[in-house]
């Protein structure tokens, strides 16, 4: 259970969080998030633009690096620093 009362499942040692709802509640329609989701290997993931907006709204210190990386990714590969590019190539192999 998250501090907000939302149920959550932690995977990969806490690196991945799965919640039973999208919060903070105002401003996001679940049906729209699902309809606009990216599908990878048959699994729906909330679009990165929405994740970025959510992380900005949450204003959590732990999200600051994620925000930087998502912004860089959405700006294109040239915006990513070399270390991130090398890591991505290693994962893609």
N, C-alpha and C positions, 0 to 999 in steps of 0.2 A: 504494500500500500504506500503510495506517495504521500508526502506531508499534506497535500491538498485534499486527500481522501480518494483520489483517483487510483484505481487498481493499476498496477504496472508489473510487467515481467522483465527481469534483467537477464540478459544473455551475454556470453563472451566476457565473463568477469565484470559485468556492469557497463561494458562499452556500448552495448545496444540496449535501448529501453523501448518497450512496447507498452502503450497505454490503452485503456479501454475507452478513452474519449480524447478529443482534441481540446486543449485548453491553452491560454485562458479562453473562457467560453465565448466572449463577445467577438463578433466579426467573422467567424468561420462557420460555414455550412458544411456539415459532414458529407452530404450528398454531392456537393460541388467538389470537395476535396477528393472524393472517390472517383467522380467522373473525370477530373483533371489529373488523376494520378498517372505516373509513369509506370509502365509494366515491364518488368525485367524477369525473364524466365518464368512468366506466368504469374508473378507476384506483384501486387500493386504497392507502389511507394508514393507517398505524398510528394508532389513536384518540389524540386529544390527551391523555387521561388517562394513557395508557401512555407517551407521549412525555414528559410531565411527570415521571412516576415515574423514567423512564430518565435524564433530565437531572439530577434531584435525586441519583440514585445515582452518576452520573459525577462530580459535585462539581467541574465545570470552571468556571473564572471566566467563560469566554466564554458560558456558558449562563445566567448570572444574569439578564440582561435578557430572554431568552426565557422563563425561568421566570416572571418577573413578568408578562409579557404573556399567557402561557398561563393563569396563575392568574386574571388579570383577565378574560380572555375567557370562561373557564369560570364565572366569577361573574356574568356578564351584561354587556350593553353599558354599563350605567351605571357599571361599575367601571373602564372604560377611560378614559384621559385624552383630552381633546379632540383632541390631535394624532394619536393613533392612530385615533380615529373618523373624522377628516377624511381620513386616508390610506386607510382602508378604503373610504370612499364613493368616493374617486377611482379606486381599483382596480376597484370594482364596476361603474363606468360603462363 
